[in-house]
Every structure is written in structure tokens, then in C-alpha cells.
Amino acid sequence: MASSTTARVPRIVAGLAIAGLGIALAFMPLMVAGALSRPHETSSQMINLRASWGGTLLGLGLFVAWLESLRPIRRMLIGLVMWSMVGIAAARLLGFVLDGGPDAAQWVWLILEIILVAVGAFALRRNPSGARA
């Protein structure tokens, strides 16, 4: 059992490091905009920068930290989508607070992200092993 825990530690540390980078990028959308020559004039553009770059890395980092195995593939794919949407939604909400003025499209994206998280969590809770029911 100790070797199993020891084997997970580097993966968890790597996942948390990636998530930390995602958090940093979510708080620095102007740096992302400058590095990638992306527009950043409106609050919606700023929210998109936070969600697309910082949020995606946050979600992927959380996924890496959560993932125990690439098998079963169904569980891995559900987790990938779910955790990615968690990160993107969290960064989008951060943008709502810091940038203000989200347009209707931002609300639609947030609602869709929350729905995907809920569906993924339900699927994993219903069948945590990932085997076909």
C-alpha cells in the first residue's frame, strides 16, 4: 500500500503545479493576451482569456491530480471533460467578478460548463469504476 501511495505523489504534485499555473494565468489575462496577441478590450474578451487559458490549465491540473489510471478509458474521458469544465467555469466566474459585465454568451458558456460538470459527476458517482453498466 505504501508503494501505491508513493507512486501517486509525483502525479499529484505535477497536477497541482499545472493547476497552480492555471490559477496564475487566470489572474493575469493581460500577460496571456500580450504573449498570444489576443484581443482584450472588452470584459467578455478578458473573461474568455481567463477561462480559455488559465481555466483550461487549472482543470487539466486538477484532472492529472485526480486521475488514478488511464483505464478504464470511459472513466478517464468523463473525468477529463468534467475537470476541464470545472477549471474553465471557475476561471470564467473569476472573470465575472474581476472584469464584470459578462454578456449573454458568457452566461450560456457558464451554464453549459456547469451542466457538463454535473453530468460528469453524476456519471462517475453512478458508476465509479467506469465499467459499462
C-alpha positions as CSV (number, residue, x, y, z in Angstrom):
1,M,0.0,0.0,0.0
2,A,2.8,2.4,0.8
3,S,4.3,1.9,-2.7
4,S,0.9,2.7,-4.3
5,T,0.7,6.0,-2.3
6,T,4.3,6.8,-3.1
7,A,3.7,6.2,-6.8
8,R,0.7,8.7,-6.8
9,V,2.7,11.5,-5.1
10,P,4.6,12.7,-8.2
11,R,1.4,12.7,-10.3
12,I,-0.5,14.7,-7.6
13,V,2.4,17.2,-7.3
14,A,2.5,17.6,-11.1
15,G,-1.2,18.1,-11.3
16,L,-1.2,20.7,-8.5
17,A,1.7,22.5,-10.2
18,I,-0.2,22.6,-13.5
19,A,-3.3,23.8,-11.6
20,G,-1.2,26.5,-9.9
21,L,0.0,27.7,-13.3
22,G,-3.6,27.8,-14.4
23,I,-4.6,29.9,-11.4
24,A,-1.7,32.3,-12.1
25,L,-2.8,32.7,-15.8
26,A,-6.4,33.2,-14.8
27,F,-5.3,36.2,-12.7
28,M,-3.0,37.5,-15.5
29,P,-5.1,37.7,-18.7
30,L,-3.2,40.7,-20.0
31,M,0.0,38.7,-20.0
32,V,-1.7,35.9,-21.9
33,A,-3.2,38.5,-24.3
34,G,0.2,40.0,-24.9
35,A,2.0,36.7,-25.4
36,L,-0.6,35.4,-27.8
37,S,-1.6,38.7,-29.4
38,R,-5.2,38.1,-28.3
39,P,-7.8,40.9,-28.1
40,H,-8.5,42.2,-24.6
41,E,-10.5,45.4,-24.9
42,T,-13.9,44.2,-23.6
43,S,-14.8,42.4,-20.4
44,S,-16.0,39.4,-22.4
45,Q,-12.6,39.2,-24.1
46,M,-10.9,39.3,-20.7
47,I,-13.2,36.7,-19.3
48,N,-12.5,34.5,-22.4
49,L,-8.8,34.9,-21.8
50,R,-9.1,33.8,-18.2
51,A,-11.4,30.9,-19.0
52,S,-9.6,29.6,-22.1
53,W,-6.1,29.7,-20.9
54,G,-6.0,29.8,-17.1
55,G,-9.2,27.8,-16.7
56,T,-8.1,25.1,-19.1
57,L,-4.8,24.6,-17.3
58,L,-6.5,24.7,-13.9
59,G,-8.9,22.0,-15.0
60,L,-6.2,19.8,-16.6
61,G,-4.1,20.1,-13.5
62,L,-6.9,19.0,-11.3
63,F,-7.6,16.1,-13.7
64,V,-4.0,14.9,-13.5
65,A,-4.0,15.1,-9.7
66,W,-7.4,13.2,-9.6
67,L,-6.6,10.5,-12.2
68,E,-5.6,7.2,-10.8
69,S,-5.2,5.3,-14.1
70,L,-5.8,5.7,-17.8
71,R,-8.1,2.6,-17.5
72,P,-11.0,2.3,-17.8
73,I,-10.9,4.7,-20.6
74,R,-14.6,5.8,-20.1
75,R,-13.9,6.9,-16.6
76,M,-10.7,8.8,-17.8
77,L,-12.6,10.6,-20.6
78,I,-15.5,11.6,-18.3
79,G,-13.0,12.9,-15.7
80,L,-11.1,14.8,-18.4
81,V,-14.2,16.6,-19.6
82,M,-15.6,17.2,-16.1
83,W,-12.3,18.5,-14.5
84,S,-11.6,20.7,-17.6
85,M,-15.1,22.3,-17.3
86,V,-14.5,22.8,-13.5
87,G,-11.4,24.8,-14.3
88,I,-12.9,26.8,-17.1
89,A,-16.1,27.6,-15.2
90,A,-14.0,28.7,-12.1
91,A,-11.9,31.0,-14.2
92,R,-15.0,32.3,-16.0
93,L,-16.6,33.1,-12.7
94,L,-13.4,34.8,-11.6
95,G,-13.7,37.0,-14.7
96,F,-17.3,37.8,-13.9
97,V,-16.1,39.1,-10.5
98,L,-12.9,40.9,-11.7
99,D,-13.9,42.1,-15.1
100,G,-17.7,42.5,-14.7
101,G,-20.2,43.0,-17.5
102,P,-20.5,39.4,-18.8
103,D,-22.6,39.3,-22.0
104,A,-25.2,36.7,-22.7
105,A,-22.7,34.4,-24.4
106,Q,-20.6,34.3,-21.2
107,W,-23.7,33.2,-19.3
108,V,-24.5,30.5,-21.8
109,W,-20.9,29.1,-21.7
110,L,-21.0,29.1,-17.9
111,I,-24.4,27.3,-17.8
112,L,-23.1,24.7,-20.3
113,E,-19.9,24.2,-18.3
114,I,-21.9,23.6,-15.1
115,I,-24.2,21.2,-16.9
116,L,-21.2,19.2,-18.1
117,V,-19.6,19.1,-14.6
118,A,-22.9,17.9,-13.2
119,V,-23.4,15.2,-15.8
120,G,-19.8,14.0,-15.4
121,A,-20.1,13.9,-11.6
122,F,-23.3,12.0,-11.9
123,A,-21.8,9.5,-14.3
124,L,-18.8,9.0,-12.1
125,R,-20.8,8.7,-8.9
126,R,-23.3,6.3,-10.6
127,N,-20.5,4.1,-11.9
128,P,-17.2,4.9,-10.2
129,S,-15.3,2.0,-11.8
130,G,-16.1,3.2,-15.3
131,A,-17.3,-0.2,-16.3
132,R,-20.3,-0.4,-18.6
133,A,-23.5,-0.8,-16.7
